[in-house]
Amino acid sequence: MCERIDSDIIELNVGGVHYTTSLKTLTKDKQSKLQDIFGENTANITKDAKGRYFLDRDGVLFRYVLDYLRDEAISLPEGFRENGRLRKEAEYFNLTGLIKNMDAQSQEHQSGCITVGYRGSFQFGKDGLADVKFRKLSRILVCGRVAICRDVFGETLNESRDPDHGGPDRYTSRFFLKHCFIEQAFDMLHDSGFKLAGSCGSGTSAGANAELKPGVDAEENRWNHYNEFVFIRD
């Protein structure tokens, strides 16, 4: 049986988040899945206990879907880290205009500087020989403006040592990455338009008579080094 919506005001429950909008807004993009859902036959749409139309999608990110439908543009907050998830929502609802809008914003990056540093050594094989193909990194450090670091590294950025005080305009030297793959960090910087401006490196091992920490190999300790790389984006 075909059932049409007889009101211009629509109550929605999207993943547990409630929205009130107009039918005109929901069906503004005639090529979207929302047009397919609400445009003709709504008999098969699930409703919650209070009669609101239920969509099993990300309720928090749906606010940006509505923003785009209302204004045909979105303004994401500074330091927004859900670009990948929002793109999935846009693809699900077949909102090609929203995807293009996001791509355009991603190309309008802020200029800035990010410093990436790591302390590492080399694994050792037989007879105590260093195998330079197997670099050992304990942690990759990230320093720079908070909003830019979040924009580049997204969910791979570990912020547990740096409580979020002062907002995205502040600078920090306490971020580090959740992984230990320096090339992955470089790829993410390159994809975000950064270029290498300079680098430096030095040995960090203690003297021959220094007492080693438990579990640290003396020969491996001799090869400890610290490298830093400075990236800039105009």
N, C-alpha and C positions, 0 to 999 in steps of 0.2 A: 504493500500500500504506500502510495506517495504522500509524504507529509512535508508541508512547507512551513517555514517560520513566519508567524503572523505578527511579529514585533520587530522593530528596528533595534531594540536594545537586547544585547546578548550577554547572558551570564555564563562564564566559562570556568571550568576547573581544569587547569593544566598541570598535571603532575602534583596535585595537591595545593597549588597556588591559584587563588581566585582572581579573575579579571572581569571587568565590565566594559564592554565596547559596543560598537554599532555593527550591524550587519553590513553596512556599506563599507566600513573599514576592513572587515574580515574578507570580503569578496572583491576588494579593490583590484588585486592582481588577477586578471581573468585566466591566467595560465597556471595559477598556483593550485596546490592541493586543497587549500582552504576554500577556494571557489568550488572545487569538486564536492567538498564536504557540506558546505552551507548554501551552495547556490541553488540546488534543485530539490533533492530528496534528503531529508534529515531523519527519516524514520529509523535508520540503522545506527544512528549516533548514540553511544552509551551516555546515560545521564547519572549523576550522583544522587545521593539520598535527598538533596534539596532541589533537584530538578535542573541543575546546571549541566550544560554540555561538557562531557569529559574527554580530554585529549591526553593520552598517555605519552607525554613528551616532557622535556625539561621545563618546569614551570618558571624557574628564575630567569632563564634566557629568553623565554617567550616575550618578555617585556620589550626586548630589542626587535623582535619580529613585529610587534604592534607599532613600535616607534617607526619602523621602516614603512609599514603600510599606511600610517597616518601622514607621514611627511615625505615619503620616497627617499629618505636619507636617514642615516643614524649617526650619532655622536657618541662613540664609546668612551668611557672614563679613562683617564690617564693611568697607565699601568695595568690595563685590562689584560687578564691572562687566560681568557676562555675563548680565544679566537678559533681554535680547532673545534671546540664543542659547538660554538655558535654557527660555524660553517656547516656542521653536520645537520643542525636544525634547519638552516636555510636550504640545504639540499633535500631534506625530507619534505619540506613544504613546497619545494620547487620554486623558490623565490630567487630567480637568476639575477634580478636587480639588486637584491641584498648582497649576493655574493660579489657582484661587480663593485658595489659600494665598499665592501670590506677590503677588496683588493686595492682599490684606489687609496684607501686610508693607510694600508700597509706600506704603500710606496711613499707616503709623506712622513717618513721617519724624522724624529728630531736629531739634530746634530749632537755629537757628544763623544766621550772617550770612555773606554772600558779597559782595565788592566786585568790580565789573566796570569796567574802565577801558580807554580807547582813545585813541590819538593819531591825528588825521586831518586832512584838508584837503578842498578841493573841486576837482573837475576844471574846467578852463577851456575855453570854446568859442571862437568867433570874436571877434576884437577884444579878447581878453583878459578877457572877461566870465565871471564865475563861474556855473557851472550847479549850483545848490544841490541839484538832484535827483540828482546823481552824486557821492556822498560817497566819498572815498578813505580807506581804513583800512589801516594797515600791520600792526597786530597788536591783538588783543583780550586784555588781561591779566585774570587771575582770581586773586583773593586770598581766603583763608579756610582753614577746617579741611580737611585733606586728604581725609578720608573723605566729607565732605559735598560737596566739589567733584567728587569722583569719582562720587558717587551722582547728581548733577545732570547732569553733562556727559558722563559715560561715555567712549566712544571718541573723542569730538571734543576731548577734553582732551589737550594736548601736555605731557608731563612731562619732556622731554629736558633741560631746564635745571635740573631739581630732582631730583637723585638721591634714591631712596626710603630715606632714613635716618630712623629714629625712629618709623616706623609711622604708621598712619592717625590717631592722636590728635594729631599735631603740626599746626602751622599753616604756611602758606607764602604768599609773595608772588611766586613765580616761575613759576606756571602760566600758560600761554596757550592759546588755542584754535587748532585746525588750520584753521579757516576765518576769514573776515573779515566775517561777516554778523551785525551787532549785534542785529538783530531775531530771528535764530535763537537767539541766546543768551538773549534776553528770553523767548522762547517756552518754552525748556527750563526756565528758572527758574519761570515761571508754572505750567507743567505739574507742577512739583515742589512747588508750594504756597508759593513765595516771593512776597513783595509788596515793591514799591519803597518804601523808607523815606526816601531823600534822594538828591540828586545835586548836582554842581557842575561847572563848566566854566571854562576860561581859555584865553587865547591863549598860544601857545608860540613864535611866530616871534621871531627875533633882530632886532636893530636894523637900520636901513636900510643902514648901512655894513658890516654883518657879512659875512664871506666865506661864500658858499654852497658846499655840497658839490657835486661834479660831478654833472650831470644834474638838479639841482633848479632848478625855474623860480622866478624871483624873485617874480613876482606870486602864484604858488601858495603860496610860502613865507609870504606875508603872512597867509594864511588858515589857517595851522596852528593847531590847537586841541587841548586835552586835556580829556576828559570822564570823570567817574567816577560810578558809580551804586551805591548801597548797597541790598542786598536783605536782608530778614529773613524768617525762618519761625519761628512760635511753636510 
